[in-house]
Amino acid sequence: MIFLNYKTYENGTGEKALFMSKIVEDVSRASGIKIIPAVQALDIKEITSNVSIEVWSQKIDPVTFGAHTGSILPESVFEDGATGTLLNHSENKFPDFETLSIAHDRAKEVGLKTLIFAKDIEELEKISSLHPDFISYEPPELIGSKDISVAYAKPEVISSATIMSKNAGIPLIVGAGVHSREDVKKCLELGAVGVAVASDIMNAIDPKKELLDLVEGFTA
């Protein structure tokens, strides 16, 4: 499976986000590989109304109904059609584990699946105690890299993360610099069940072609 994080890229915003999501749907159907777009909260309702694939929120906040100006309420993204949420991405980390734990609990309370990111094995082990649906290893220094993939820069860490994830019974997603079928294939060989990608697709001249290349890593 592939988690595609739209972040706030131009091609992942507003009408362009809907267009991208239709591309994702087409490639997912054609390849048989599950691809989940993680989109901006304001785009969730429009996208889920026009595609049949799962759509996730990029984040939610650890809040309930009340005076929380600017926060993303878990109930809102769920009502708009999101089936899950990313948590603790390196570009939007929670200040401490307690806050992350509260956010995760809130997501689960409303029925959202969760993918929690970790920067290293120590953090990965800690977040596993929350029992999310997925855990992800993403070294921050490689995120957005066009030349170096986590698959080849940190293979020993991925292997260790795989052992830990299997012991915890939580599927492992790997990301940071993943930009080719070879990267995907290597991550899978090391024990991951899927990859997380962003800039390789969102900034591509032909995102459909790039996605088709990535899904080939699952069958190569």
Backbone as numpy.savetxt, mean C-alpha at the origin, in Angstrom:
# Nx Ny Nz CAx CAy CAz Cx Cy Cz
0.07 -9.77 -5.28 -0.76 -8.58 -5.28 0.11 -7.34 -5.28
-0.49 -6.25 -5.73 0.22 -4.98 -5.81 -0.61 -3.91 -5.10
0.01 -3.16 -4.20 -0.59 -1.97 -3.63 0.00 -0.78 -4.38
-0.87 -0.02 -5.04 -0.43 1.15 -5.79 -0.84 2.41 -5.04
0.13 3.11 -4.49 -0.11 4.31 -3.70 -0.11 5.53 -4.61
-1.26 6.18 -4.74 -1.36 7.34 -5.60 -0.69 8.58 -5.00
-0.48 8.56 -3.68 0.09 9.71 -2.96 -0.66 10.98 -3.38
0.06 12.08 -3.64 -0.62 13.28 -4.16 -0.07 13.63 -5.54
0.32 12.59 -6.28 0.79 12.82 -7.64 -0.36 13.37 -8.50
-0.01 14.15 -9.48 -1.03 14.75 -10.35 -1.89 13.69 -11.01
-1.26 12.61 -11.44 -2.01 11.54 -12.10 -2.84 10.71 -11.13
-2.74 11.02 -9.84 -3.53 10.32 -8.85 -4.46 11.23 -8.11
-4.85 12.32 -8.76 -5.68 13.33 -8.12 -6.90 13.65 -8.97
-8.08 13.66 -8.35 -9.30 14.07 -9.03 -9.67 13.17 -10.20
-10.01 13.78 -11.35 -10.41 13.02 -12.53 -9.29 12.11 -13.03
-8.06 12.55 -12.86 -6.94 11.71 -13.29 -6.80 10.48 -12.41
-7.22 10.60 -11.15 -7.19 9.44 -10.26 -8.21 8.40 -10.71
-9.36 8.87 -11.16 -10.38 7.95 -11.68 -9.88 7.26 -12.95
-9.26 8.02 -13.83 -8.71 7.45 -15.07 -7.66 6.39 -14.73
-6.78 6.70 -13.77 -5.76 5.75 -13.36 -6.40 4.48 -12.79
-7.45 4.65 -12.02 -8.10 3.50 -11.39 -8.74 2.58 -12.42
-9.22 3.14 -13.50 -9.78 2.31 -14.57 -8.68 1.52 -15.27
-7.50 2.11 -15.39 -6.35 1.39 -15.93 -5.98 0.23 -15.00
-5.95 0.52 -13.71 -5.64 -0.51 -12.71 -6.64 -1.66 -12.81
-7.91 -1.31 -12.92 -8.95 -2.34 -13.04 -8.74 -3.19 -14.28
-8.44 -2.57 -15.40 -8.23 -3.30 -16.66 -7.06 -4.27 -16.54
-5.94 -3.79 -15.98 -4.75 -4.64 -15.86 -4.99 -5.77 -14.87
-5.67 -5.47 -13.78 -5.95 -6.49 -12.78 -6.82 -7.60 -13.36
-7.84 -7.22 -14.10 -8.73 -8.21 -14.71 -8.00 -9.04 -15.76
-7.19 -8.37 -16.58 -6.50 -9.07 -17.66 -5.43 -10.03 -17.15
-4.77 -9.65 -16.06 -3.65 -10.43 -15.55 -4.05 -11.44 -14.47
-5.17 -11.17 -13.81 -5.56 -12.02 -12.68 -4.80 -11.69 -11.42
-4.01 -10.62 -11.43 -3.25 -10.19 -10.26 -4.03 -9.10 -9.54
-4.21 -9.25 -8.25 -4.94 -8.26 -7.48 -4.10 -7.00 -7.34
-4.67 -5.88 -7.78 -4.00 -4.57 -7.66 -4.93 -3.65 -6.89
-4.44 -3.10 -5.79 -5.26 -2.26 -4.94 -4.75 -0.82 -4.97
-5.52 0.12 -5.50 -5.12 1.52 -5.45 -5.39 2.11 -4.07
-4.40 2.82 -3.54 -4.57 3.56 -2.28 -4.64 5.02 -2.66
-5.82 5.62 -2.49 -6.08 6.92 -3.07 -6.31 7.99 -2.00
-6.31 9.23 -2.43 -6.59 10.33 -1.52 -8.04 10.22 -1.04
-8.27 10.60 0.21 -9.58 10.43 0.82 -10.69 11.10 0.02
-10.42 12.27 -0.54 -11.45 13.01 -1.27 -11.85 12.33 -2.58
-11.03 11.40 -3.07 -11.32 10.74 -4.34 -11.97 9.37 -4.17
-12.08 8.88 -2.94 -12.55 7.52 -2.72 -13.96 7.28 -3.28
-14.89 8.16 -2.95 -16.29 7.93 -3.35 -16.45 7.90 -4.86
-15.82 8.83 -5.57 -15.92 8.87 -7.02 -15.33 7.62 -7.65
-14.19 7.18 -7.13 -13.52 6.01 -7.70 -14.30 4.73 -7.41
-14.72 4.55 -6.17 -15.45 3.32 -5.82 -16.79 3.23 -6.53
-17.32 4.36 -6.97 -18.59 4.37 -7.69 -18.41 3.96 -9.15
-17.16 3.92 -9.61 -16.92 3.69 -11.04 -16.02 2.50 -11.35
-15.47 1.84 -10.34 -14.68 0.62 -10.57 -15.14 -0.46 -9.60
-14.83 -1.70 -9.94 -15.28 -2.82 -9.12 -14.16 -3.42 -8.26
-12.94 -2.93 -8.42 -11.83 -3.44 -7.62 -11.83 -2.80 -6.23
-11.07 -3.40 -5.31 -10.92 -2.80 -3.98 -10.21 -1.45 -4.09
-10.64 -0.51 -3.29 -9.99 0.79 -3.20 -9.71 1.08 -1.74
-8.48 1.49 -1.43 -8.10 1.77 -0.05 -7.80 3.25 0.13
-7.92 3.69 1.37 -7.51 5.04 1.74 -6.01 5.04 2.01
-5.36 6.18 1.77 -3.93 6.28 2.06 -3.65 6.38 3.56
-4.66 6.80 4.31 -4.50 6.91 5.76 -5.86 7.16 6.39
-5.93 6.98 7.69 -7.03 7.49 8.51 -6.36 8.03 9.77
-7.11 8.81 10.52 -6.57 9.35 11.76 -7.21 8.66 12.98
-6.49 8.67 14.10 -6.98 7.99 15.31 -8.02 8.84 16.05
-9.13 9.14 15.37 -10.15 10.03 15.95 -11.53 9.39 15.85
-12.45 9.93 16.65 -13.86 9.56 16.58 -14.63 10.82 16.19
-15.94 10.71 16.09 -16.75 11.88 15.78 -16.51 12.96 16.83
-16.32 14.20 16.38 -16.10 15.27 17.34 -15.28 16.41 16.76
-14.59 17.10 17.64 -13.84 18.30 17.26 -12.41 17.94 16.84
-12.26 17.51 15.59 -10.95 17.09 15.08 -10.76 17.67 13.68
-10.64 18.98 13.60 -10.56 19.68 12.33 -9.46 19.11 11.42
-9.85 18.80 10.20 -8.89 18.34 9.20 -8.53 16.87 9.28
-9.02 16.16 10.26 -8.69 14.73 10.40 -9.50 13.89 9.42
-8.96 12.73 9.09 -9.67 11.78 8.23 -10.33 10.74 9.12
-11.64 10.79 9.17 -12.42 9.93 10.04 -12.57 8.55 9.41
-12.26 7.48 10.13 -12.40 6.13 9.57 -13.80 5.84 9.02
-14.81 6.30 9.74 -16.18 6.08 9.29 -16.44 6.69 7.92
-15.82 7.85 7.65 -16.06 8.54 6.38 -15.51 7.77 5.19
-14.27 7.29 5.30 -13.70 6.58 4.15 -14.39 5.23 3.94
-14.83 4.61 5.04 -15.55 3.35 4.92 -16.90 3.58 4.24
-17.60 4.64 4.65 -18.89 4.95 4.05 -18.75 5.30 2.58
-17.63 5.90 2.20 -17.39 6.26 0.80 -17.01 5.06 -0.06
-16.76 3.91 0.57 -16.51 2.70 -0.19 -15.13 2.08 -0.05
-14.25 2.71 0.72 -12.92 2.13 0.94 -13.05 0.82 1.71
-12.24 -0.16 1.34 -12.26 -1.43 2.05 -11.07 -1.58 3.00
-10.12 -0.66 2.89 -8.95 -0.75 3.76 -8.21 0.57 3.82
-7.16 0.59 4.62 -6.34 1.80 4.73 -4.88 1.46 4.97
-4.00 2.27 4.40 -2.59 2.21 4.73 -2.40 2.91 6.07
-1.40 2.50 6.81 -1.07 3.14 8.08 0.44 3.21 8.25
0.91 4.34 8.78 2.31 4.47 9.19 3.30 4.51 8.03
2.86 4.95 6.86 3.80 5.11 5.75 4.88 6.10 6.17
6.09 5.92 5.66 7.21 6.76 6.09 6.99 8.24 5.79
6.12 8.55 4.83 5.83 9.94 4.52 4.72 10.53 5.40
4.13 9.66 6.22 3.06 10.12 7.10 2.98 9.21 8.33
4.10 9.14 9.04 4.19 8.24 10.19 3.47 8.82 11.41
2.98 7.92 12.23 2.41 8.34 13.50 3.55 8.68 14.47
3.30 9.59 15.40 4.39 10.04 16.28 4.92 8.97 17.23
4.08 7.98 17.53 4.52 6.92 18.44 3.66 5.68 18.22
4.07 4.59 18.83 3.37 3.32 18.65 1.96 3.36 19.23
1.79 4.07 20.31 0.46 4.14 20.94 -0.56 4.79 20.00
-0.14 5.86 19.32 -1.03 6.53 18.39 -1.35 5.63 17.20
-0.35 4.92 16.71 -0.56 3.95 15.63 -1.56 2.88 16.07
-1.39 2.40 17.28 -2.27 1.36 17.81 -3.72 1.83 17.86
-3.91 3.09 18.28 -5.27 3.64 18.34 -5.86 3.76 16.94
-5.05 4.23 15.99 -5.51 4.36 14.61 -5.89 3.00 14.04
-5.07 2.00 14.33 -5.37 0.65 13.84 -6.67 0.12 14.45
-6.85 0.35 15.73 -8.09 -0.08 16.40 -9.30 0.61 15.79
-9.17 1.89 15.50 -10.28 2.64 14.91 -10.62 2.10 13.52
-9.58 1.78 12.74 -9.82 1.22 11.40 -10.60 -0.09 11.52
-10.20 -0.93 12.44 -10.84 -2.23 12.62 -12.28 -2.09 13.14
-12.50 -1.09 13.97 -13.84 -0.86 14.52 -14.88 -0.61 13.43
-14.46 0.07 12.35 -15.42 0.40 11.30 -15.41 -0.63 10.17
-14.49 -1.60 10.21 -14.46 -2.65 9.20 -13.45 -2.48 8.10
-12.44 -1.65 8.31 -11.40 -1.46 7.32 -10.26 -2.46 7.48
-9.77 -3.01 6.38 -8.55 -3.80 6.40 -7.37 -2.85 6.61
-6.24 -3.40 7.03 -5.08 -2.55 7.31 -3.78 -3.12 6.75
-2.96 -2.21 6.26 -1.58 -2.51 5.86 -0.71 -1.51 6.61
0.14 -2.00 7.50 1.00 -1.13 8.29 2.44 -1.23 7.79
3.05 -0.07 7.59 4.42 0.01 7.07 5.44 0.07 8.21
6.62 -0.47 7.93 7.73 -0.44 8.88 9.02 -0.16 8.14
9.92 0.56 8.80 11.18 0.94 8.16 12.27 -0.11 8.32
12.11 -0.99 9.32 13.14 -2.00 9.57 12.52 -3.19 10.31
13.34 -4.20 10.56 12.86 -5.43 11.20 12.34 -5.16 12.61
13.02 -4.31 13.34 12.59 -4.00 14.71 11.17 -3.42 14.72
10.94 -2.46 13.83 9.61 -1.85 13.78 8.59 -2.83 13.22
9.00 -3.66 12.28 8.11 -4.65 11.70 7.62 -5.63 12.76
8.53 -6.04 13.63 8.16 -6.97 14.69 7.18 -6.32 15.66
7.38 -5.03 15.91 6.52 -4.32 16.85 5.11 -4.17 16.29
5.00 -3.78 15.02 3.67 -3.57 14.46 2.92 -4.88 14.24
3.66 -5.98 14.14 3.01 -7.28 13.98 2.14 -7.64 15.18
2.49 -7.07 16.32 1.72 -7.36 17.54 0.30 -6.79 17.46
0.07 -5.87 16.50 -1.27 -5.30 16.32 -2.15 -6.20 15.46
-1.55 -7.19 14.82 -2.26 -8.14 13.96 -3.02 -7.47 12.81
-2.32 -6.64 12.03 -2.96 -6.05 10.85 -3.18 -7.12 9.78
-3.89 -6.77 8.72 -4.11 -7.72 7.63 -2.85 -7.95 6.82
-2.02 -6.91 6.69 -0.75 -6.99 5.98 0.28 -6.14 6.71
1.54 -6.54 6.59 2.64 -5.71 7.06 3.55 -5.44 5.86
4.20 -4.29 5.88 5.06 -3.94 4.75 6.42 -3.44 5.23
7.46 -3.99 4.62 8.81 -3.51 4.86 9.17 -2.55 3.74
9.46 -1.29 4.10 9.88 -0.28 3.13 10.98 0.58 3.74
12.23 0.38 3.36 13.30 1.26 3.84 13.13 2.66 3.25
12.96 3.68 4.06 12.65 5.04 3.58 13.66 5.58 2.58
14.93 5.22 2.74 15.96 5.79 1.88 15.86 5.33 0.43
15.08 4.27 0.18 14.94 3.75 -1.18 13.62 4.12 -1.83
12.71 4.72 -1.07 11.41 5.09 -1.61 11.58 6.13 -2.72
10.99 5.85 -3.87 11.08 6.76 -5.01 12.32 6.58 -5.86
13.19 5.65 -5.46 14.41 5.44 -6.24 14.09 4.89 -7.63
14.75 5.42 -8.63 14.57 4.96 -10.00 15.63 3.93 -10.39
16.64 3.78 -9.54 17.77 2.93 -9.90 17.97 1.74 -8.97
17.67 1.92 -7.68 17.96 0.88 -6.70 16.67 0.39 -6.07
16.43 -0.91 -6.17 15.23 -1.51 -5.59 15.56 -2.21 -4.29
14.61 -2.21 -3.37 14.76 -2.95 -2.12 15.05 -4.42 -2.38
14.55 -4.93 -3.50 14.73 -6.35 -3.82 16.19 -6.75 -3.92
17.03 -5.82 -4.40 18.44 -6.13 -4.57 19.33 -5.41 -3.56
18.82 -4.34 -2.97 19.61 -3.61 -1.97 19.51 -4.23 -0.59
18.36 -4.86 -0.28 18.12 -5.38 1.06 17.56 -6.81 1.05
18.10 -7.71 0.25 17.51 -9.06 0.17 17.55 -9.81 1.49
18.61 -9.60 2.26 18.72 -10.31 3.54 17.68 -9.82 4.54
17.34 -8.54 4.46 16.30 -8.00 5.35 14.93 -8.55 4.95
14.69 -8.64 3.65 13.42 -9.20 3.18 13.28 -10.64 3.64
14.36 -11.40 3.55 14.33 -12.79 4.00 14.01 -12.88 5.49
14.62 -12.02 6.28 14.35 -12.00 7.72 12.91 -11.58 7.99
12.43 -10.60 7.22 11.06 -10.13 7.37 10.07 -11.23 7.01
10.42 -12.03 6.02 9.57 -13.14 5.61 9.40 -14.15 6.73
10.50 -14.50 7.36 10.44 -15.46 8.47 9.56 -14.92 9.59
9.76 -13.65 9.90 8.99 -13.03 10.97 7.50 -12.97 10.63
7.19 -12.62 9.37 5.80 -12.50 8.96 5.10 -13.86 8.97
5.81 -14.89 8.56 5.24 -16.24 8.57 4.99 -16.71 9.99
5.91 -16.40 10.89 5.72 -16.78 12.29 4.52 -16.05 12.90
4.29 -14.82 12.43 3.18 -14.02 12.95 1.88 -14.33 12.22
1.98 -15.01 11.08 0.79 -15.33 10.30 0.21 -14.13 9.58
1.08 -13.18 9.20 0.64 -11.95 8.54 1.37 -11.82 7.20
0.67 -11.70 6.08 1.31 -11.59 4.77 2.22 -10.36 4.67
3.37 -10.56 4.02 4.36 -9.50 3.88 4.30 -8.84 2.51
4.24 -7.52 2.52 4.34 -6.70 1.31 5.68 -5.96 1.37
6.35 -5.86 0.23 7.66 -5.20 0.19 7.62 -4.05 -0.81
8.23 -2.94 -0.43 8.25 -1.80 -1.33 9.50 -0.96 -1.17
9.65 0.02 -2.04 10.74 1.01 -2.09 11.62 0.73 -3.31
11.43 1.53 -4.32 12.24 1.43 -5.53 11.85 0.30 -6.46
10.74 -0.38 -6.20 10.31 -1.47 -7.08 9.83 -0.88 -8.40
10.48 -1.27 -9.50 10.14 -0.65 -10.78 10.25 -1.58 -11.98
10.33 -2.89 -11.74 10.42 -3.81 -12.88 9.89 -5.18 -12.50
9.63 -5.99 -13.53 9.18 -7.37 -13.28 10.23 -8.16 -12.52
11.50 -7.84 -12.78 12.58 -8.53 -12.08 12.56 -8.21 -10.59
12.28 -6.96 -10.26 12.17 -6.57 -8.85 11.04 -7.33 -8.18
9.90 -7.40 -8.85 8.74 -8.11 -8.30 9.07 -9.59 -8.09
9.64 -10.19 -9.11 9.99 -11.61 -9.04 10.94 -11.89 -7.87
11.93 -11.02 -7.70 12.90 -11.20 -6.62 12.23 -11.09 -5.25
11.34 -10.12 -5.09 10.63 -9.95 -3.81 9.82 -11.19 -3.49
9.17 -11.75 -4.50 8.36 -12.95 -4.30 9.24 -14.15 -3.96
10.37 -14.26 -4.64 11.31 -15.36 -4.36 11.82 -15.30 -2.93
11.94 -14.08 -2.41 12.43 -13.90 -1.04 11.35 -14.11 0.00
10.10 -14.29 -0.45 9.02 -14.64 0.47 7.88 -13.67 0.62
7.96 -12.51 -0.04 6.85 -11.56 0.03 5.66 -12.09 -0.78
4.46 -11.66 -0.41 3.28 -12.05 -1.18 2.90 -10.98 -2.19
3.53 -9.81 -2.06 3.22 -8.74 -2.99 4.15 -7.56 -2.81
3.91 -6.53 -3.60 4.77 -5.34 -3.56 3.93 -4.07 -3.43
4.57 -3.03 -2.93 3.96 -1.70 -2.88 4.75 -0.79 -3.81
4.03 -0.09 -4.67 4.68 0.79 -5.65 3.96 2.14 -5.68
4.62 3.11 -6.26 4.01 4.44 -6.39 4.56 5.15 -7.62
5.72 5.82 -7.47 6.22 6.71 -8.52 6.45 6.01 -9.86
6.84 4.74 -9.84 7.09 4.03 -11.09 5.87 4.03 -11.99
4.69 3.94 -11.37 3.45 3.95 -12.14 2.88 5.35 -12.27
2.85 6.07 -11.16 2.18 7.37 -11.15 2.87 8.42 -12.02
4.17 8.27 -12.22 4.91 9.23 -13.04 5.24 8.68 -14.43
4.71 7.51 -14.74 5.04 6.88 -16.03 4.34 7.57 -17.19
5.01 7.61 -18.32 4.40 8.13 -19.54 3.25 7.22 -19.96
3.46 5.91 -19.78 2.43 4.92 -20.11 2.24 4.02 -18.89
1.39 4.44 -17.92 1.22 3.67 -16.69 0.69 2.26 -16.92
-0.14 2.08 -17.93 -0.66 0.74 -18.20 0.47 -0.20 -18.60
1.36 0.28 -19.44 2.51 -0.53 -19.87 3.39 -0.89 -18.67
3.60 0.07 -17.79 4.42 -0.18 -16.60 3.77 -1.20 -15.68
2.46 -1.08 -15.51 1.74 -2.05 -14.67 1.79 -3.45 -15.27
1.62 -3.53 -16.56 1.69 -4.83 -17.23 3.06 -5.47 -17.07
4.10 -4.64 -17.06 5.45 -5.15 -16.83 5.58 -5.72 -15.42
5.04 -4.98 -14.43 5.13 -5.45 -13.05 4.39 -6.75 -12.83
3.19 -6.89 -13.38 2.41 -8.11 -13.14 3.08 -9.33 -13.75
3.91 -9.11 -14.77 4.63 -10.24 -15.34 5.62 -10.86 -14.35
6.00 -10.07 -13.35 6.89 -10.61 -12.31 6.24 -11.69 -11.47
4.92 -11.76 -11.51 4.20 -12.78 -10.74 4.14 -14.12 -11.49
4.40 -14.08 -12.78 4.30 -15.31 -13.58 5.62 -15.69 -14.24
6.60 -14.78 -14.21 7.87 -15.05 -14.89 8.61 -16.20 -14.23
